């Protein structure tokens, strides 16, 4: 569970949510997820501290950049599907 919101590994539950059955609903959900990440990054005391995330051991700032790069990749995929 990420940020106390939902189990991101349960795709069936996510895809069946009533609020995600329209384009507008999906856009609102994605916008809210951006807000969650932005607020989490803003609340961090020291983005230069090293931390672990799966196989990476790098600064929190580095992980935030990796997250942005990853979402950009998926956004690009969404344009062509």
TAKAWO-V595669 format. One record per residue. N is the residue number from 0. NEAR is the number of other C-alpha atoms within 12 Angstrom. Layout:
[[N,NEAR] [N,NEAR]]
This chain:
[[0,9] [1,12] [2,14] [3,9] [4,12] [5,14] [6,13] [7,15] [8,11] [9,12] [10,11] [11,11] [12,14] [13,18] [14,16] [15,13] [16,16] [17,14] [18,17] [19,18] [20,15] [21,14] [22,12] [23,13] [24,16] [25,19] [26,16] [27,16] [28,21] [29,18] [30,14] [31,16] [32,21] [33,18] [34,15] [35,18] [36,22] [37,17] [38,14] [39,19] [40,22] [41,15] [42,12] [43,16] [44,11] [45,14] [46,19] [47,16] [48,15] [49,15] [50,18] [51,13] [52,15] [53,8] [54,8] [55,13] [56,15] [57,19] [58,19] [59,25] [60,22] [61,21] [62,25] [63,25] [64,18] [65,17] [66,19] [67,18] [68,14] [69,14] [70,18] [71,14] [72,14] [73,14] [74,15] [75,12] [76,11] [77,10] [78,9] [79,8] [80,7]]
